[in-house]
Amino acid sequence: MTSTLAGQFTYSGSDYDANDFGYPTFFLMRDMMGQDIALATTSNAEWFNSWYSYDVSLGPGYAHSQMSWTYYYGWIKNCNTVITLAGEEPVEEHKSGVGIAYTMRAMFYLDLTRMYANKNYAADKAAETVPYVTEKTSLADLANNPRATNEEMFGYILSDLDKAETFLASYKRSDKYTPDLSVVYGLKARAYQAMEDWANAEKYAKLAMNGYTVLTPAEYIDRETGFNTPNNAWMFALQYKSDDPNIKFNDGDSSWASWMVLEVKGAGYASNYGSPKQIDRHLYETIGATDCRKQCFVDFSINSLKGDDAIAALSAYSDYPERVLAAGAASEAKTVGGLSLKFRANGGAAGHENQYVGFSVSVPLMRVEEMKLIEAEAVGMQAGREAEGIALLTAFGQ
């Protein structure tokens, strides 16, 4: 249920489909639908452009729709299989597996609901979301399974999370790659936030963050472990491994890090094929000057520098400034301003020279910082607590 989140060519089966690398595929697709990533308008090497205008390709004949269904309902089927095998009253040794299945199924349906609902829950509880398929859904039912309403779907999601909370009550995981009780609470916080049930969103965000610590600025922008290695801020993660098809084949180009890591020598869409992701300039300029997150993106003022001056300026962001400069020069914009250095190569010096090491990164799926933000919003949206919410947000930002 968790090992298939990354590393496989799940949709196409083709080694050369560079947007078929698991759960993080949808991070980029959804970001492209907003304004966070500057759109590359003509680059032939950009696999995500069409998601920017994802408004007409919703029919069954379009790959966009097929890709979402193939991935998400395949994952949901895995969860349903585990729940079926365990039975109505799972034995003790199976309870943690069933708890993980309910957790993951809730996470997948929460994603789908927020992606496809006609309107959000607070605006219209009767708005349609997506078809709901469980371990009890028959093949005959699949052919006539209308979209569930917001009210129905969030009821299913919370019911799954309630069951997960029971089954995972005493589960102790060995790493961050399977969900535990804190992840269940985190998903409840997300669900109640989406429902605008602010009291419960606050409650579960607080429960979820217990035992975790927010990243320090130094940890956030670390040049070796930045957003590639689990730490005490990460609550849930996935991992790309060196023997994954996405890493082994097509020179590792069909992987998450191929798009997000631009410091690896001669490999990847970010550093080698002219498709690095660049932050929208307006968004960049709204980030406070003292906010460490701004240091993850190259300052647009460096665009005016050349040669050694540009290399010197880029050294403030990377130990491989020449590669950053080359990645910018190869891009459609032909500039370095806005290039993302948030995600670093795995494996230290070896990973910067060898993509099979460098691209084998971990990716966070839930972090304590998210819970902090949900808490601040949830508090501030409750009657008479706006000032308290502002104070929480201000303190977090410092």
Secondary structure, 3 states (H helix, E strand, C coil): CCHHHECCCCCCCCCCCCCCCEHHHHHHHHHHHCCCECCCCCCCCCCCHHHHHCCCCCCCCCHHHHHHHHHHHHHHHHHHHHHHHHCCCCCHHHHHHHHHHHHHHHHHHHHHHHHHCCCCCCCCCCCEEEECCCCCCCHHHHCCCCEEEHHHHHHHHHHHHHHHHHHCCCCCCCCCCCCCHHHHHHHHHHHHHHHCCHHHHHHHHHHHCCCCCCCCHHHHCCCCCCCCCCCCCEEEEEECCCCCHHHHCHHHCCCHHHHHCCCCCCCCCCCCCCCCCEECHHHHHHCCCCCHHHHHECCHHHHHCCHHHHHHHHCCCCCCHHHHHHHHHHCCCCCCCCEECCCCCCCHHHHHHCHHHHCCCEEEEEEHHHHHHHHHHHHHCCCCCHHHHHHHHHHHHC
